[in-house]
């Protein structure tokens, strides 16, 4: 089965490794990332690696709702049979920041930005013969809580690691709640932890810390393995609303499994980032 696949954050790190694996398997892929010039450069390299690869690029700034809406229109026009979405784009800011739309930067882009994008894409996924959504979460979700006030008041986190943990917790909660809301459909939604991966997500760390990261962390290819398996494997079709580490279902925090928290986050997401 040939797929049409969207990868957010697909021009570097584990997203790039996902793209590379997908085109080698013969699938059509669109890379959605903020820096269009960088994406086009990556595509030129990939086309040399895999002659005949079907690749597309779209500019996507998950911190900007207008950019998300414009990107979604281009995605649906280009990938008219879209059936696989990798919600992978992520960021870790060195210090707490607020986006122009008033949202704390990490949850603003990684959760609310992806939520709005998926509002556009879900109708197409629902009519696909078989659709999959893979969400990049993290073991860091264990450090997170859902603090509604912090969505627009970054200072409540006091440290950037807590903000990152909340964003990755929101990613996992979203994956599970979306799976519940589409239960009985043709869509399978799962989340995964890539492991500690040396990618551009850590680019704002001080130079000495980046050197440590590069030495002790996994390669992006290893970090992408579970995501690729969830997207393409026949075995993965059996799972929905699960959390994976190294291709195995993994235990997650209690709050990530709390239905009331999930329902409340969904309501807030519709109010903040819904269409």
N, C-alpha and C positions, 0 to 999 in steps of 0.2 A: 504493500500500500504506500503510494507516494503522498507525502504530506506537504501542506503549505504552513510554514512555521514562522511565527514572530518571536524575536528575541530582544527584550529590552536590555540595554547595557551590553549589547553584543559586539562592541568594537574593541573590547579589551578583557583581560582576566578570564574568569570561568565562562562568561558569556561568549567570548570569542571561541573558546574551546567547544562550546555547544554548537556554535555555527559551523565550525570546521567539521565536526562529527556528522552533522546533519547533511551538509553538502556532499561529503564523501559517501553517504548512504543514498544519495540521489534525490534528496528532498529540496524543495524550493524554500528559500529563507529570506526574510526581510529583517534587517538590523535596524533597530530603533535606538538612537542615542542622541545626546545633546549636540555633540560636535559633528556636524555633517561632513565637514572636510576630512576629519580623521576617519570617519566611517568609509568614505569613498576610497581613501588610501588603503584601508584594510581590505576592502573588496578587491582592489587591483591585485593585491598580494595573493589573496585566496583564489582568484581566478587563474593565477599562474600555477598555484599548487594543485588545483582541481579544475582542469580544462572542462568547459561546458557547464560549470556550476551556475545555477540559477540564483542570483543574489540581487537584492534590492536594498536601498537605503532610505530612511526617513528621519528627519530631524524631530527629536522628541525631548522636550524639557519637562520633566515630571513635576517641576515646581511651578509651572505656568499652565493654568487650565486652558487658556486659548491655544497654546502650543499643543496640548494634549488633544483638543478637539480637532485641530487641523491635521495632526498626525493620524488620528483615527480615520478621518475621511480618506487620506491617502492610502492607509493600510487596507481599508475595505475595498477601495477601487482597484488596488494592485493585486491583492490576494483575495480573489473573489470566492475562493473555496477554503478560506482560512479554517484550519482545524486544530492547530496546536499553538499555545501561547506560553512562552517562558517569561514569567514575571521575575526578572533577575536583577535589573538595575538597582544599585545600592550605593550608599555613600556613608562615610564616617567623617564627621567634621571635627577638627581640632578646636574644641570650644563650642559653646552653644550659639546657634544662629537662628534668625527668623527670616523666612522667605518674604518676598514682596506681597504675597497674598495673606500674610499674617500668621502663617503656620510655622511651627518649629520645623527646622529644615529636614531632619531625618525622617520623622513620621510624615511630614508634609509630602515628601517625594516618594519614599518607599511604600507607604500605605495609601495615603489619600490620592496621590497621583495615579498609582496603579488602579485604585478603585474606580476613579473616573474613566480611565482608559478602558477598563473592562466593561463599564456600563455601555460603551459604544460597541464593543466586540461581542458581547454575549449573544445577541440575536443571531449572528452568523454562526457562532459555535453551536447553538442549539439546533441548527438545521443541518449540520455536518453529520455524515454517517457515523463517525466516531471522533470525538473531540477530547483533547487533553489540555489541562492547565497545570503547569508546574511552578510552584512559588519558592523562591530562594529565601528560606528563613535562616535561623542560626541557633546554636546552643546558647547564644547570648540571650535568647528569649527568657531563660531562667532568671535573668537579672531584672526583667521588666515587669512593670505593672501598668494598668491602663488608668492614667490620671487625666481626666477630661480637661481640667484647667490647663494642663501643660501643653495641650495642643496649640494654644495661642500664647502661652507664657513659658517660653523656653527656660527661663531662670529657675522655675520650680524644680527642674531636674538637678541643679547644682553641679552636675558633672556630665560630660558628654557620653560616657559609657552607659549611664542610666537612660539617656535619650535613645541611644542606639538599641539598648535592650527592649525598650518599649516599642520601637518601630518594628523590630524583628518578632516580637510577641504579636503585634498587630497583624503582621504578615501571616503568621501561623493561624491565628484566630480567623482571619479572613478566609484562608484556604478551607478550613473546616466548615465554616458557616456557609460558604458558597457551595460546598459539596452537599451540605444538608438541604439547602434551598433548591438545588437542581437534582436532588435524589430521584431516581427513576428515569432520568434522561440519558442521553448518549454521552454526557460529559463526565470525565474523571478528573478530579482536582486533588492534587497532593502537594505536600511541602517537604523540603529536605534541608538538612544542614550539610554544607559542603566540606566541613572541616576547617581547620585554620589554614587559609590559603594566602600565599604571597601574591596579592593583586594590587591594582591601582586604588582599591578602596582605602588603603592605608597611606596614600600619597601625602597626607597632611601630617603624618608623624614626623618627629625630628629625624634628621639623617641617621643618627646613631641607632635609633629604634628601628628604622627601616632596614638597616643591615642585619639586625637580630631577626626581624620578621623573615627576611629572605633566607636565612640559614635554617630556621627551625620549622617553617611552615611548609605545607604541601604545594606541589606545583598546581597551576590552574587546571591542567589536564586531569589530574587526580581529583581535584575538587569538583569538576564538572561531571564526573562519571555517573553519579547517582541521578542527576537531572536528566542526562541523556537516556539512561535506562528507563526512568519514569515516562519519558516522552515517547520512546520507540518500542520498548519491550512488550511482547505479547503477554508475558507474565504480569507486568505492572497493571494491565487492564483490570485485574481482579481487585485493585485497591482504589478506595475513594475516601477522601477526608483524612488521610493518614500523614504521619510525620516519619521521615526516613533518615537514617544515617548509614552510610556504606551499604546501600541497597537493602537494608533491613528496617522493619518498623521499629521505632524507638519510643521510649517513654518521654513524655513532655510534662511541663509544669502543670499544676492543678488549674491555674487560671486560664491556661490555653485550652482547657477542656470544659470550661464553665459556660453553659448555654446562656445564662442570663447576661454575662459579660459580653458574649458574642452578639446577642440580640441588641444590646445597648450600643456596642461599637458599630454595628451595621446601621442602626438608626442615625447615629451621629455622622457616619460616613455619607449617608444619603443627604443629610442636611448640609454638610460641608462640601462634599465633592460629587454629589449625585447630579444627574442630568435633569 
